[in-house]
Amino acid sequence: MRVKVLFFGRLKEIVGRGEDAVDLADGARIEELFLYYRGSFPELARYRSSLVASRNQEFTPWTAPLRPGDEIAFLPPVSGG
Amino acid sequence: MRSMQEMTPITEDLFRLIREPIDPLALIARVRAPEDGAVAAFDGRVRNHSGGRSTLYLEYEAYEPMALAKLREIGQEIHHKFAIHHVAMVHRLGKLEIGETSVFIAVSAAHRGPAFEACRFAIDSLKRTVPIWKKEFFADGAVWAEGEIPPLASHARSAESS
């Protein structure tokens, strides 16, 4: 199952790119997707508690199961205005 | 001579993310119509200091399609909550210098109460829920501004831990 992944703000700087695509096992959840990236970029762990996730441009729980073709984004606290 | 219809300015809601300077007067003109007794506006600007340090400039980035959708949701919400006529919400992205407008909101209504309240609600909601991020540049470095965790997502996180 392939999903598109987006990173913003400091996460984009840590991961070194704003967009990625990854293959995951069926039934994987957003939390597992985050753990996948945390494996490569341990610094992500310290931001986990302040992050929210979105699926297809809607805020979504980290327990949400992924579906093929989903667009998942990891969003730091927002600071517009 | 033009007909009355041609002379009536277009007034409608407007939600936009742009990379050019914001034109506040154009947005005010966009929302006001003859039946409106009030236009309230919020002009968010780049301040020259943050946390006791002198700011050089800011950079804004957004998750653009989602940010635009969230701006539209805020627009729908204030139409439901307040007796307003039209709303314009524009946020600028990219590099902004001190004194430039980063966000502008204009709300028209028959009366000033709903216009003020809706404008306040709109900027407060924007700062809490719209996926836009600000990086502050100082003489000795740069930091991502401390932001707010969107409240809907807070529910999602507590649901996860239960």
gemmi code that builds the backbone of each chain (N, CA, C; Angstrom):
import gemmi

chains = {
    "A": [
        ("MET", (0.854, -1.196, 0.000), (0.000, 0.000, 0.000), (0.889, 1.246, 0.000)),
        ("ARG", (0.669, 2.100, -1.000), (1.532, 3.278, -1.133), (0.769, 4.515, -0.681)),
        ("VAL", (1.428, 5.344, 0.156), (0.819, 6.604, 0.587), (1.806, 7.750, 0.352)),
        ("LYS", (1.226, 8.925, 0.179), (2.029, 10.142, 0.026), (2.171, 10.787, 1.403)),
        ("VAL", (3.357, 11.290, 1.708), (3.616, 11.855, 3.032), (4.186, 13.263, 2.876)),
        ("LEU", (3.643, 14.192, 3.664), (4.102, 15.585, 3.603), (4.638, 16.018, 4.969)),
        ("PHE", (5.696, 16.820, 4.932), (6.284, 17.367, 6.162), (6.330, 18.885, 6.049)),
        ("PHE", (6.064, 19.534, 7.176), (6.068, 21.001, 7.170), (6.911, 21.550, 8.316)),
        ("GLY", (7.285, 22.824, 8.161), (8.001, 23.530, 9.217), (9.286, 22.815, 9.586)),
        ("ARG", (9.519, 22.684, 10.893), (10.778, 22.081, 11.331), (10.891, 20.614, 10.911)),
        ("LEU", (9.747, 19.948, 10.749), (9.799, 18.539, 10.329), (10.416, 18.413, 8.945)),
        ("LYS", (10.076, 19.351, 8.088), (10.632, 19.336, 6.734), (12.153, 19.507, 6.784)),
        ("GLU", (12.600, 20.339, 7.720), (14.045, 20.550, 7.856), (14.736, 19.290, 8.393)),
        ("ILE", (14.076, 18.605, 9.337), (14.675, 17.401, 9.920), (14.764, 16.285, 8.877)),
        ("VAL", (13.675, 16.107, 8.133), (13.613, 15.009, 7.175), (14.366, 15.355, 5.888)),
        ("GLY", (14.518, 16.661, 5.651), (15.288, 17.087, 4.485), (14.484, 17.141, 3.202)),
        ("ARG", (13.182, 16.949, 3.318), (12.309, 17.067, 2.147), (10.873, 17.311, 2.622)),
        ("GLY", (10.096, 17.893, 1.756), (8.705, 18.200, 2.124), (7.730, 17.127, 1.715)),
        ("GLU", (8.170, 16.250, 0.813), (7.226, 15.269, 0.274), (7.934, 13.950, 0.064)),
        ("ASP", (7.214, 12.871, 0.347), (7.778, 11.543, 0.166), (6.641, 10.593, -0.186)),
        ("ALA", (7.001, 9.412, -0.629), (6.008, 8.352, -0.849), (6.591, 7.086, -0.261)),
        ("VAL", (5.745, 6.294, 0.381), (6.257, 5.120, 1.092), (5.279, 3.952, 0.946)),
        ("ASP", (5.837, 2.750, 0.907), (5.026, 1.528, 0.864), (4.922, 0.949, 2.260)),
        ("LEU", (3.703, 0.684, 2.692), (3.466, 0.138, 4.031), (2.605, -1.112, 3.923)),
        ("ALA", (2.662, -1.921, 4.974), (1.819, -3.109, 5.026), (0.355, -2.692, 5.148)),
        ("ASP", (-0.544, -3.473, 4.574), (-1.976, -3.206, 4.729), (-2.317, -3.158, 6.213)),
        ("GLY", (-3.218, -2.245, 6.574), (-3.629, -2.141, 7.967), (-2.762, -1.217, 8.795)),
        ("ALA", (-1.680, -0.708, 8.220), (-0.813, 0.207, 8.973), (-1.587, 1.476, 9.332)),
        ("ARG", (-1.240, 2.054, 10.470), (-1.887, 3.284, 10.928), (-0.909, 4.441, 10.832)),
        ("ILE", (-1.428, 5.645, 11.053), (-0.589, 6.837, 10.925), (0.568, 6.781, 11.924)),
        ("GLU", (0.282, 6.257, 13.128), (1.346, 6.153, 14.136), (2.521, 5.320, 13.613)),
        ("GLU", (2.197, 4.247, 12.924), (3.270, 3.390, 12.390), (4.047, 4.102, 11.279)),
        ("LEU", (3.343, 4.906, 10.526), (4.013, 5.684, 9.490), (5.013, 6.647, 10.124)),
        ("PHE", (4.600, 7.259, 11.242), (5.501, 8.176, 11.938), (6.720, 7.419, 12.489)),
        ("LEU", (6.462, 6.226, 13.050), (7.562, 5.425, 13.602), (8.556, 5.040, 12.509)),
        ("TYR", (8.043, 4.800, 11.325), (8.908, 4.476, 10.185), (9.914, 5.614, 9.960)),
        ("TYR", (9.431, 6.849, 9.977), (10.334, 7.986, 9.758), (11.206, 8.253, 10.981)),
        ("ARG", (10.643, 7.999, 12.167), (11.442, 8.204, 13.379), (12.655, 7.278, 13.384)),
        ("GLY", (12.503, 6.107, 12.782), (13.628, 5.191, 12.684), (14.806, 5.802, 11.934)),
        ("SER", (14.496, 6.543, 10.892), (15.556, 7.181, 10.099), (15.988, 8.519, 10.673)),
        ("PHE", (15.068, 9.188, 11.365), (15.336, 10.537, 11.882), (14.920, 10.594, 13.362)),
        ("PRO", (15.783, 10.088, 14.255), (15.423, 9.975, 15.681), (14.993, 11.311, 16.301)),
        ("GLU", (15.486, 12.421, 15.742), (15.135, 13.736, 16.294), (13.620, 13.976, 16.249)),
        ("LEU", (12.927, 13.292, 15.354), (11.473, 13.470, 15.262), (10.777, 13.135, 16.574)),
        ("ALA", (11.361, 12.217, 17.353), (10.699, 11.720, 18.562), (10.363, 12.852, 19.532)),
        ("ARG", (11.256, 13.839, 19.637), (11.022, 14.881, 20.639), (9.870, 15.810, 20.263)),
        ("TYR", (9.417, 15.745, 19.008), (8.300, 16.598, 18.602), (6.960, 15.864, 18.569)),
        ("ARG", (6.991, 14.557, 18.768), (5.775, 13.757, 18.595), (4.588, 14.310, 19.375)),
        ("SER", (4.820, 14.720, 20.638), (3.692, 15.118, 21.489), (3.045, 16.427, 21.024)),
        ("SER", (3.740, 17.193, 20.219), (3.159, 18.461, 19.764), (2.640, 18.377, 18.331)),
        ("LEU", (2.759, 17.219, 17.721), (2.351, 17.098, 16.314), (0.907, 16.649, 16.187)),
        ("VAL", (0.284, 17.088, 15.104), (-0.996, 16.509, 14.708), (-0.833, 15.950, 13.293)),
        ("ALA", (-1.764, 15.097, 12.936), (-1.702, 14.471, 11.621), (-2.951, 14.817, 10.827)),
        ("SER", (-2.796, 14.828, 9.527), (-3.973, 14.981, 8.669), (-3.959, 13.888, 7.619)),
        ("ARG", (-5.159, 13.488, 7.221), (-5.298, 12.568, 6.091), (-6.183, 13.227, 5.048)),
        ("ASN", (-5.673, 13.307, 3.847), (-6.419, 13.930, 2.746), (-6.971, 15.287, 3.180)),
        ("GLN", (-6.107, 16.034, 3.863), (-6.332, 17.439, 4.221), (-7.400, 17.644, 5.294)),
        ("GLU", (-7.631, 16.599, 6.116), (-8.475, 16.736, 7.300), (-7.694, 16.232, 8.507)),
        ("PHE", (-7.782, 16.960, 9.629), (-7.156, 16.470, 10.851), (-7.700, 15.077, 11.151)),
        ("THR", (-6.833, 14.203, 11.628), (-7.275, 12.826, 11.826), (-6.515, 12.205, 12.996)),
        ("PRO", (-7.135, 11.227, 13.699), (-6.437, 10.576, 14.815), (-5.252, 9.755, 14.317)),
        ("TRP", (-4.260, 9.617, 15.184), (-3.065, 8.842, 14.838), (-3.374, 7.358, 14.717)),
        ("THR", (-4.524, 6.970, 15.232), (-4.921, 5.557, 15.162), (-5.606, 5.227, 13.837)),
        ("ALA", (-5.834, 6.236, 13.016), (-6.569, 6.000, 11.774), (-5.790, 5.047, 10.868)),
        ("PRO", (-6.461, 4.003, 10.372), (-5.797, 3.108, 9.426), (-5.600, 3.805, 8.084)),
        ("LEU", (-4.493, 3.522, 7.448), (-4.185, 4.147, 6.158), (-4.848, 3.385, 5.027)),
        ("ARG", (-5.142, 4.131, 3.984), (-5.688, 3.513, 2.778), (-4.770, 3.846, 1.603)),
        ("PRO", (-4.732, 2.976, 0.608), (-3.862, 3.242, -0.539), (-4.167, 4.612, -1.149)),
        ("GLY", (-3.116, 5.346, -1.467), (-3.298, 6.646, -2.116), (-3.546, 7.796, -1.162)),
        ("ASP", (-3.621, 7.511, 0.153), (-3.828, 8.592, 1.119), (-2.713, 9.632, 1.033)),
        ("GLU", (-3.087, 10.878, 1.309), (-2.097, 11.948, 1.479), (-2.046, 12.279, 2.971)),
        ("ILE", (-0.953, 11.896, 3.597), (-0.788, 12.084, 5.037), (0.180, 13.243, 5.278)),
        ("ALA", (-0.170, 14.117, 6.213), (0.769, 15.192, 6.558), (0.986, 15.191, 8.063)),
        ("PHE", (2.222, 15.466, 8.468), (2.561, 15.660, 9.878), (2.733, 17.156, 10.100)),
        ("LEU", (1.941, 17.694, 11.039), (1.818, 19.146, 11.163), (2.296, 19.622, 12.529)),
        ("PRO", (3.335, 20.443, 12.578), (3.727, 21.071, 13.844), (2.646, 22.053, 14.289)),
        ("PRO", (2.712, 22.524, 15.549), (1.762, 23.550, 15.995), (1.723, 24.696, 14.983)),
        ("VAL", (0.505, 25.160, 14.683), (0.358, 26.162, 13.616), (0.653, 27.556, 14.166)),
        ("SER", (1.209, 28.419, 13.323), (1.606, 29.751, 13.781), (1.350, 30.825, 12.728)),
        ("GLY", (0.229, 30.680, 12.028), (-0.144, 31.722, 11.075), (-0.646, 32.956, 11.793)),
        ("GLY", (-0.931, 33.985, 11.007), (-1.471, 35.219, 11.566), (-0.435, 36.326, 11.560)),
    ],
    "B": [
        ("MET", (-23.900, 55.617, -21.093), (-23.934, 55.513, -19.630), (-24.174, 54.066, -19.227)),
        ("ARG", (-23.455, 53.612, -18.214), (-23.591, 52.238, -17.774), (-24.865, 52.073, -16.946)),
        ("SER", (-25.393, 50.863, -16.991), (-26.595, 50.601, -16.198), (-26.229, 50.511, -14.719)),
        ("MET", (-27.249, 50.546, -13.875), (-27.018, 50.416, -12.432), (-26.338, 49.091, -12.107)),
        ("GLN", (-26.765, 48.070, -12.845), (-26.216, 46.744, -12.543), (-24.710, 46.719, -12.798)),
        ("GLU", (-24.282, 47.323, -13.887), (-22.867, 47.327, -14.205), (-22.066, 48.131, -13.174)),
        ("MET", (-22.712, 49.131, -12.613), (-21.997, 49.999, -11.672), (-21.929, 49.399, -10.271)),
        ("THR", (-22.782, 48.401, -10.008), (-22.757, 47.783, -8.689), (-21.489, 46.959, -8.544)),
        ("PRO", (-20.654, 47.261, -7.562), (-19.414, 46.503, -7.430), (-19.689, 45.060, -7.034)),
        ("ILE", (-18.783, 44.181, -7.421), (-18.906, 42.768, -7.016), (-18.577, 42.670, -5.529)),
        ("THR", (-19.486, 42.096, -4.777), (-19.158, 41.814, -3.375), (-19.408, 40.340, -3.126)),
        ("GLU", (-18.393, 39.674, -2.616), (-18.545, 38.264, -2.282), (-17.413, 37.839, -1.363)),
        ("ASP", (-17.572, 36.643, -0.792), (-16.532, 36.111, 0.080), (-15.259, 35.839, -0.730)),
        ("LEU", (-14.144, 35.917, -0.045), (-12.860, 35.694, -0.718), (-11.906, 35.033, 0.279)),
        ("PHE", (-11.276, 33.927, -0.135), (-10.299, 33.229, 0.706), (-9.083, 32.955, -0.161)),
        ("ARG", (-7.929, 33.419, 0.289), (-6.782, 33.305, -0.607), (-5.460, 33.250, 0.170)),
        ("LEU", (-4.507, 32.530, -0.419), (-3.116, 32.547, 0.045), (-2.316, 33.163, -1.092)),
        ("ILE", (-1.543, 34.195, -0.813), (-0.856, 34.885, -1.904), (0.606, 35.140, -1.531)),
        ("ARG", (1.410, 35.408, -2.511), (2.840, 35.674, -2.292), (3.213, 37.111, -2.617)),
        ("GLU", (2.214, 37.902, -2.972), (2.440, 39.323, -3.242), (1.892, 40.126, -2.063)),
        ("PRO", (2.256, 41.422, -1.983), (1.696, 42.248, -0.908), (0.160, 42.243, -0.922)),
        ("ILE", (-0.414, 42.249, 0.277), (-1.870, 42.279, 0.429), (-2.355, 43.715, 0.261)),
        ("ASP", (-3.475, 43.880, -0.446), (-4.066, 45.205, -0.657), (-5.311, 45.333, 0.231)),
        ("PRO", (-5.156, 45.903, 1.444), (-6.285, 45.956, 2.383), (-7.501, 46.696, 1.833)),
        ("LEU", (-7.272, 47.797, 1.150), (-8.424, 48.584, 0.679), (-9.231, 47.816, -0.364)),
        ("ALA", (-8.547, 47.035, -1.185), (-9.254, 46.239, -2.189), (-10.131, 45.184, -1.517)),
        ("LEU", (-9.639, 44.636, -0.390), (-10.415, 43.607, 0.308), (-11.623, 44.223, 0.999)),
        ("ILE", (-11.434, 45.400, 1.563), (-12.572, 46.087, 2.188), (-13.629, 46.393, 1.123)),
        ("ALA", (-13.174, 46.864, -0.038), (-14.116, 47.158, -1.124), (-14.828, 45.891, -1.580)),
        ("ARG", (-14.108, 44.788, -1.521), (-14.663, 43.517, -1.983), (-15.866, 43.066, -1.146)),
        ("VAL", (-15.834, 43.340, 0.158), (-16.892, 42.799, 1.028), (-18.044, 43.774, 1.266)),
        ("ARG", (-17.868, 45.055, 0.977), (-18.915, 45.989, 1.393), (-19.911, 46.263, 0.264)),
        ("ALA", (-21.165, 46.358, 0.678), (-22.264, 46.595, -0.247), (-23.170, 47.679, 0.352)),
        ("PRO", (-24.069, 48.226, -0.457), (-24.909, 49.316, 0.049), (-25.712, 48.957, 1.301)),
        ("GLU", (-26.037, 47.675, 1.474), (-26.850, 47.304, 2.648), (-26.012, 47.147, 3.915)),
        ("ASP", (-24.695, 47.293, 3.813), (-23.829, 47.115, 4.984), (-23.615, 48.436, 5.715)),
        ("GLY", (-23.848, 48.405, 7.021), (-23.578, 49.583, 7.835), (-22.207, 49.555, 8.473)),
        ("ALA", (-21.515, 48.420, 8.331), (-20.223, 48.281, 9.010), (-19.300, 47.351, 8.251)),
        ("VAL", (-18.019, 47.689, 8.253), (-16.978, 46.745, 7.853), (-15.946, 46.756, 8.981)),
        ("ALA", (-15.682, 45.586, 9.564), (-14.612, 45.461, 10.559), (-13.449, 44.745, 9.892)),
        ("ALA", (-12.239, 45.184, 10.217), (-11.069, 44.584, 9.576), (-9.992, 44.305, 10.606)),
        ("PHE", (-9.221, 43.240, 10.363), (-8.038, 42.942, 11.157), (-6.837, 42.943, 10.229)),
        ("ASP", (-5.847, 43.731, 10.579), (-4.624, 43.854, 9.776), (-3.467, 43.297, 10.602)),
        ("GLY", (-3.086, 42.058, 10.319), (-1.985, 41.425, 11.050), (-0.670, 41.766, 10.371)),
        ("ARG", (0.273, 42.297, 11.137), (1.488, 42.840, 10.542), (2.745, 42.217, 11.148)),
        ("VAL", (3.834, 42.332, 10.433), (5.112, 41.789, 10.896), (5.715, 42.779, 11.893)),
        ("ARG", (5.836, 42.320, 13.151), (6.361, 43.137, 14.246), (7.892, 43.099, 14.219)),
        ("ASN", (8.501, 44.159, 14.719), (9.972, 44.249, 14.643), (10.671, 43.578, 15.822)),
        ("HIS", (9.909, 42.900, 16.688), (10.552, 42.215, 17.812), (9.733, 40.992, 18.201)),
        ("SER", (10.409, 40.004, 18.805), (9.748, 38.798, 19.278), (10.569, 38.221, 20.420)),
        ("GLY", (9.916, 38.021, 21.563), (10.613, 37.454, 22.716), (11.825, 38.262, 23.139)),
        ("GLY", (11.743, 39.591, 23.007), (12.840, 40.448, 23.435), (13.976, 40.580, 22.420)),
        ("ARG", (13.819, 39.938, 21.282), (14.850, 40.024, 20.249), (14.339, 40.819, 19.046)),
        ("SER", (15.260, 41.474, 18.369), (14.889, 42.241, 17.179), (14.737, 41.303, 15.984)),
        ("THR", (13.573, 41.372, 15.371), (13.295, 40.532, 14.208), (13.815, 41.205, 12.941)),
        ("LEU", (14.443, 40.415, 12.071), (14.887, 40.956, 10.777), (13.788, 40.829, 9.734)),
        ("TYR", (13.247, 39.623, 9.638), (12.139, 39.367, 8.709), (11.511, 38.025, 9.059)),
        ("LEU", (10.393, 37.704, 8.416), (9.698, 36.437, 8.650), (9.543, 35.675, 7.343)),
        ("GLU", (9.412, 34.368, 7.489), (8.997, 33.556, 6.337), (7.806, 32.705, 6.753)),
        ("TYR", (6.774, 32.706, 5.906), (5.588, 31.893, 6.152), (5.501, 30.786, 5.118)),
        ("GLU", (5.140, 29.589, 5.586), (4.797, 28.523, 4.645), (3.474, 27.908, 5.068)),
        ("ALA", (2.829, 27.218, 4.137), (1.511, 26.641, 4.418), (1.373, 25.299, 3.722)),
        ("TYR", (0.488, 24.493, 4.283), (-0.015, 23.311, 3.579), (-1.173, 23.867, 2.760)),
        ("GLU", (-0.868, 24.308, 1.555), (-1.746, 25.254, 0.886), (-3.178, 24.773, 0.641)),
        ("PRO", (-3.381, 23.581, 0.066), (-4.790, 23.200, -0.167), (-5.576, 23.048, 1.139)),
        ("MET", (-4.915, 22.502, 2.176), (-5.625, 22.332, 3.440), (-5.864, 23.688, 4.102)),
        ("ALA", (-4.876, 24.576, 4.028), (-5.039, 25.902, 4.636), (-6.193, 26.658, 3.985)),
        ("LEU", (-6.284, 26.554, 2.673), (-7.377, 27.227, 1.972), (-8.727, 26.631, 2.383)),
        ("ALA", (-8.775, 25.303, 2.501), (-10.018, 24.651, 2.930), (-10.397, 25.102, 4.338)),
        ("LYS", (-9.398, 25.244, 5.214), (-9.689, 25.667, 6.593), (-10.145, 27.124, 6.627)),
        ("LEU", (-9.572, 27.969, 5.789), (-10.055, 29.357, 5.721), (-11.528, 29.377, 5.309)),
        ("ARG", (-11.859, 28.552, 4.312), (-13.263, 28.493, 3.863), (-14.172, 27.990, 4.979)),
        ("GLU", (-13.702, 27.012, 5.749), (-14.511, 26.506, 6.869), (-14.767, 27.608, 7.899)),
        ("ILE", (-13.743, 28.402, 8.174), (-13.926, 29.507, 9.119), (-14.961, 30.490, 8.560)),
        ("GLY", (-14.883, 30.745, 7.269), (-15.868, 31.627, 6.638), (-17.282, 31.103, 6.817)),
        ("GLN", (-17.462, 29.797, 6.571), (-18.797, 29.203, 6.754), (-19.246, 29.312, 8.202)),
        ("GLU", (-18.317, 29.100, 9.108), (-18.670, 29.110, 10.527), (-19.122, 30.505, 10.971)),
        ("ILE", (-18.431, 31.539, 10.517), (-18.849, 32.876, 10.968), (-20.154, 33.304, 10.299)),
        ("HIS", (-20.425, 32.770, 9.106), (-21.743, 33.039, 8.513), (-22.843, 32.424, 9.372)),
        ("HIS", (-22.580, 31.255, 9.934), (-23.589, 30.604, 10.781), (-23.734, 31.295, 12.125)),
        ("LYS", (-22.618, 31.753, 12.687), (-22.636, 32.263, 14.058), (-23.060, 33.712, 14.158)),
        ("PHE", (-22.771, 34.509, 13.134), (-22.964, 35.956, 13.239), (-23.765, 36.475, 12.039)),
        ("ALA", (-24.494, 37.552, 12.272), (-25.311, 38.151, 11.203), (-24.424, 39.050, 10.347)),
        ("ILE", (-23.622, 38.392, 9.502), (-22.703, 39.145, 8.648), (-23.113, 39.008, 7.189)),
        ("HIS", (-22.519, 39.831, 6.351), (-22.830, 39.796, 4.926), (-21.716, 39.052, 4.165)),
        ("HIS", (-20.518, 39.609, 4.186), (-19.419, 38.947, 3.479), (-18.143, 38.968, 4.303)),
        ("VAL", (-17.225, 38.074, 3.932), (-15.932, 38.012, 4.611), (-14.835, 37.801, 3.570)),
        ("ALA", (-13.717, 38.458, 3.795), (-12.504, 38.209, 3.004), (-11.384, 37.858, 3.977)),
        ("MET", (-10.688, 36.754, 3.697), (-9.547, 36.334, 4.521), (-8.387, 36.033, 3.587)),
        ("VAL", (-7.307, 36.786, 3.735), (-6.147, 36.584, 2.874), (-4.897, 36.474, 3.744)),
        ("HIS", (-4.113, 35.417, 3.530), (-2.844, 35.257, 4.248), (-1.718, 35.267, 3.229)),
        ("ARG", (-0.664, 35.976, 3.550), (0.489, 36.025, 2.652), (1.509, 34.958, 3.038)),
        ("LEU", (2.220, 34.412, 2.053), (3.258, 33.402, 2.269), (4.578, 33.908, 1.696)),
        ("GLY", (5.664, 33.240, 2.106), (6.981, 33.642, 1.619), (7.640, 34.598, 2.594)),
        ("LYS", (8.601, 35.361, 2.093), (9.362, 36.279, 2.952), (8.630, 37.611, 3.119)),
        ("LEU", (8.487, 38.030, 4.393), (7.829, 39.308, 4.684), (8.736, 40.192, 5.521)),
        ("GLU", (8.763, 41.453, 5.174), (9.593, 42.423, 5.887), (8.804, 43.051, 7.033)),
        ("ILE", (9.528, 43.677, 7.957), (8.902, 44.372, 9.086), (7.867, 45.376, 8.563)),
        ("GLY", (6.695, 45.371, 9.204), (5.667, 46.346, 8.841), (4.747, 45.912, 7.719)),
        ("GLU", (5.079, 44.794, 7.071), (4.179, 44.331, 6.010), (3.008, 43.564, 6.617)),
        ("THR", (1.910, 43.518, 5.873), (0.717, 42.805, 6.312), (0.859, 41.321, 5.981)),
        ("SER", (0.745, 40.474, 7.026), (0.831, 39.029, 6.807), (-0.554, 38.418, 6.630)),
        ("VAL", (-1.538, 38.995, 7.299), (-2.906, 38.481, 7.175), (-3.869, 39.661, 7.240)),
        ("PHE", (-4.913, 39.590, 6.432), (-5.935, 40.641, 6.473), (-7.300, 39.981, 6.396)),
        ("ILE", (-8.169, 40.413, 7.315), (-9.539, 39.897, 7.355), (-10.486, 41.080, 7.346)),
        ("ALA", (-11.475, 41.049, 6.473), (-12.505, 42.089, 6.433), (-13.868, 41.418, 6.467)),
        ("VAL", (-14.753, 41.953, 7.310), (-16.096, 41.392, 7.463), (-17.108, 42.526, 7.347)),
        ("SER", (-18.091, 42.347, 6.495), (-19.157, 43.352, 6.365), (-20.432, 42.837, 7.012)),
        ("ALA", (-21.213, 43.766, 7.525), (-22.469, 43.416, 8.183), (-23.358, 44.648, 8.205)),
        ("ALA", (-24.630, 44.423, 8.485), (-25.549, 45.560, 8.600), (-25.158, 46.415, 9.805)),
        ("HIS", (-24.691, 45.759, 10.868), (-24.404, 46.461, 12.129), (-23.009, 46.098, 12.646)),
        ("ARG", (-22.436, 46.985, 13.457), (-21.040, 46.827, 13.849), (-20.780, 45.637, 14.773)),
        ("GLY", (-21.759, 45.288, 15.625), (-21.539, 44.210, 16.598), (-21.102, 42.910, 15.930)),
        ("PRO", (-21.949, 42.375, 15.038), (-21.568, 41.130, 14.364), (-20.280, 41.268, 13.552)),
        ("ALA", (-20.049, 42.426, 12.957), (-18.827, 42.602, 12.154), (-17.590, 42.467, 13.038)),
        ("PHE", (-17.581, 43.161, 14.185), (-16.447, 43.056, 15.121), (-16.277, 41.628, 15.633)),
        ("GLU", (-17.392, 41.032, 16.078), (-17.305, 39.703, 16.695), (-16.830, 38.655, 15.697)),
        ("ALA", (-17.356, 38.736, 14.483), (-16.983, 37.749, 13.468), (-15.515, 37.921, 13.075)),
        ("CYS", (-15.061, 39.145, 13.017), (-13.668, 39.402, 12.640), (-12.733, 38.835, 13.705)),
        ("ARG", (-13.073, 39.051, 14.963), (-12.279, 38.518, 16.066), (-12.268, 36.992, 16.056)),
        ("PHE", (-13.452, 36.421, 15.855), (-13.565, 34.962, 15.817), (-12.725, 34.393, 14.671)),
        ("ALA", (-12.752, 35.085, 13.536), (-12.041, 34.595, 12.350), (-10.524, 34.577, 12.574)),
        ("ILE", (-9.962, 35.638, 13.128), (-8.502, 35.645, 13.318), (-8.100, 34.669, 14.419)),
        ("ASP", (-8.922, 34.568, 15.478), (-8.597, 33.603, 16.540), (-8.621, 32.166, 15.994)),
        ("SER", (-9.621, 31.859, 15.182), (-9.717, 30.516, 14.600), (-8.560, 30.251, 13.650)),
        ("LEU", (-8.229, 31.246, 12.860), (-7.109, 31.088, 11.915), (-5.837, 30.710, 12.668)),
        ("LYS", (-5.569, 31.413, 13.745), (-4.308, 31.190, 14.463), (-4.274, 29.827, 15.143)),
        ("ARG", (-5.462, 29.241, 15.375), (-5.545, 27.973, 16.085), (-5.615, 26.772, 15.142)),
        ("THR", (-6.169, 26.954, 13.959), (-6.520, 25.774, 13.161), (-5.977, 25.740, 11.737)),
        ("VAL", (-5.488, 26.838, 11.208), (-5.092, 26.835, 9.790), (-3.614, 26.457, 9.670)),
        ("PRO", (-3.299, 25.426, 8.859), (-1.912, 24.958, 8.782), (-0.989, 25.920, 8.011)),
        ("ILE", (-0.536, 26.918, 8.763), (0.430, 27.904, 8.279), (1.507, 28.000, 9.353)),
        ("TRP", (2.760, 28.155, 8.926), (3.876, 28.215, 9.881), (4.752, 29.418, 9.600)),
        ("LYS", (5.240, 29.980, 10.698), (6.040, 31.205, 10.627), (7.438, 30.930, 11.159)),
        ("LYS", (8.439, 31.313, 10.378), (9.824, 31.226, 10.846), (10.345, 32.645, 11.043)),
        ("GLU", (10.897, 32.873, 12.241), (11.373, 34.212, 12.588), (12.883, 34.275, 12.431)),
        ("PHE", (13.350, 35.271, 11.723), (14.788, 35.437, 11.479), (15.329, 36.596, 12.290)),
        ("PHE", (16.368, 36.300, 13.080), (17.017, 37.299, 13.924), (18.460, 37.473, 13.446)),
        ("ALA", (19.140, 38.450, 14.020), (20.542, 38.676, 13.625), (21.394, 37.437, 13.918)),
        ("ASP", (21.033, 36.701, 14.993), (21.877, 35.579, 15.414), (21.220, 34.218, 15.185)),
        ("GLY", (20.296, 34.144, 14.262), (19.702, 32.841, 13.974), (18.234, 32.931, 13.632)),
        ("ALA", (17.612, 31.759, 13.480), (16.202, 31.705, 13.102), (15.502, 30.625, 13.908)),
        ("VAL", (14.219, 30.850, 14.228), (13.430, 29.841, 14.941), (12.037, 29.747, 14.329)),
        ("TRP", (11.473, 28.544, 14.392), (10.055, 28.384, 14.071), (9.252, 28.924, 15.240)),
        ("ALA", (8.293, 29.780, 14.960), (7.500, 30.379, 16.030), (6.768, 29.289, 16.800)),
        ("GLU", (6.646, 29.498, 18.111), (5.845, 28.580, 18.907), (4.406, 28.715, 18.463)),
        ("GLY", (3.789, 27.616, 18.151), (2.434, 27.697, 17.601), (1.398, 27.104, 18.521)),
        ("GLU", (0.221, 26.894, 17.969), (-0.885, 26.304, 18.712), (-1.233, 24.956, 18.109)),
        ("ILE", (-1.566, 24.010, 18.987), (-1.956, 22.691, 18.513), (-3.441, 22.743, 18.171)),
        ("PRO", (-3.806, 22.458, 16.929), (-5.222, 22.554, 16.547), (-6.104, 21.720, 17.464)),
        ("PRO", (-7.217, 22.272, 17.964), (-8.025, 21.610, 18.991), (-8.681, 20.315, 18.538)),
        ("LEU", (-9.104, 20.222, 17.297), (-9.719, 18.981, 16.828), (-8.731, 17.842, 16.964)),
        ("ALA", (-7.494, 18.159, 16.661), (-6.458, 17.150, 16.722), (-6.158, 16.772, 18.171)),
        ("SER", (-6.361, 17.700, 19.107), (-6.164, 17.365, 20.512), (-7.118, 16.248, 20.913)),
        ("HIS", (-8.350, 16.332, 20.401), (-9.306, 15.243, 20.655), (-8.767, 13.939, 20.125)),
        ("ALA", (-8.240, 14.040, 18.921), (-7.736, 12.832, 18.273), (-6.627, 12.209, 19.109)),
        ("ARG", (-5.779, 13.077, 19.684), (-4.659, 12.531, 20.458), (-5.115, 11.927, 21.760)),
        ("SER", (-6.132, 12.553, 22.407), (-6.571, 11.978, 23.671), (-7.344, 10.685, 23.420)),
        ("ALA", (-8.037, 10.622, 22.295), (-8.754, 9.391, 21.948), (-7.754, 8.239, 21.769)),
        ("GLU", (-6.622, 8.609, 21.223), (-5.605, 7.607, 20.950), (-5.076, 6.996, 22.250)),
        ("SER", (-4.912, 7.843, 23.292), (-4.295, 7.355, 24.514), (-5.306, 6.676, 25.437)),
        ("SER", (-6.596, 6.746, 25.111), (-7.602, 6.145, 25.996), (-7.812, 4.679, 25.663)),
    ],
}
model = gemmi.Model(1)
for chain_id, residues in chains.items():
    chain = gemmi.Chain(chain_id)
    for i, (resn, *xyz) in enumerate(residues, 1):
        res = gemmi.Residue()
        res.name, res.seqid = resn, gemmi.SeqId(i, " ")
        for name, pos in zip(("N", "CA", "C"), xyz):
            atom = gemmi.Atom()
            atom.name, atom.element = name, gemmi.Element(name[0])
            atom.pos, atom.b_iso = gemmi.Position(*pos), 0.0
            res.add_atom(atom)
        chain.add_residue(res)
    model.add_chain(chain)
structure = gemmi.Structure()
structure.add_model(model)
structure.setup_entities()
